[in-house]
Amino acid sequence: MKIGKRIIGTLALPLLTLLAVWLISGARGVALFETQLNLLTFIRAAANVMLVTFALAINLNSGRFDFSVGSVALLSSVISSKLALALGWGPLAMLLVSICAGALLGLISGAVYVTVKLPPIIVSLAVALFFEGLAFTITGGHGVSFANKASLLGFSTIPNFLIIIVLTLLFMIIIFDHTRFGYEYKALLSGQKVAVNTGIREIPNALLCYTIAGALMGAQGFISATTNGTIQMSLNFGSISPMFMAFLPMFIGGFIGRFSNDKLGYFLGAVCSALISLLYVRLNVSSSVQQITSALLLVGFLIYLNNEGKLKALFVRKERGV
């Protein structure tokens, strides 16, 4: 019964989301997965959202709200694409460079945070502006275009995105659940002062968190760039927008994590978000309606989480006939 409860708790929200979007699309006379392109859109969105969700959650769970993750994705993709175009690299080399560049940029962001000792929100906003400006300078404000580079655009396939999803999920589970760093990370989450007093070094742990988050955003920047064929420049915090798509799957993942593993939960949260995004695409929903609907879904889920105990108590009283 305990195992069954865990399985039901883990799969309930993804299955309910699938049922909801299937019923809505069916009512409009639209097939959700009509072509292989629809399946590609779904899997690509799941990979994209999963990477951002992991990157945001790593630091947010530690009380560090990092606004710079989008700028890390932007600058790392600019660096890797410029090198790929100049040296004739293929997509795998560009992906590896983008991940390494993202990791280095994340480390720089973390180093600034631990050095200046200001609130992480303020530091991350400053870092975001700096990285945006650097990307703008490198490209001369014109962005990067490789629409005629078939080898780079050819990376966008279902098997490639599935490989990224599986490898990322395994990496996150191994490093956060089966390494000393992961144990220390969880100890710091449970009680920072107690953990530090026992000998756990907070600063190296924080730096590695920023580095991992940066590497994930480097991969996300690569996916976004090779999907669109262009990299548009963002200034004045324009790079912040990608992080907002991670809030709903992050809270869903936290809920699912109670029944299984929080990393698996974040992935399933990304799957839920990708299903909703696919529904938007299939129904040709305008961007303004998408933003309003997504905001309502997020607020509604947060209201449920905040009142979960009251709802359970009410349900128990009804069962007992009180």
Secondary structure, DSSP 8 states (H G I E B T S, - for coil): -HHHHHHHHHHHHHHHHHHHHHHHHHHTT--TT-SHHHHHHHHHHHHHHHHHHHHHHHHHTTT---TTHHHHHHHHHHHHHHHHHHHT--HHHHHHHHHHHHHHHHHHHHHHHHHH---HHHHHHHHHHHHHHHHHHHHTTS-EE-TT-HHHHTT--HHHHHHHHHHHHHHHHHHHHSSHHHHHHHHHHH-HHHHHHTT--HHHHHHHHHHHHHHHHHHHHHHHHHHHSEE----SSGGGHHHHTTHHHHHHHHHHTTTS-HHHHHHHHHHHHHHHHHHHHHTT--HHHHHHHHHHHHHHHHHHHHTHHHHHHHHHHHHTT-
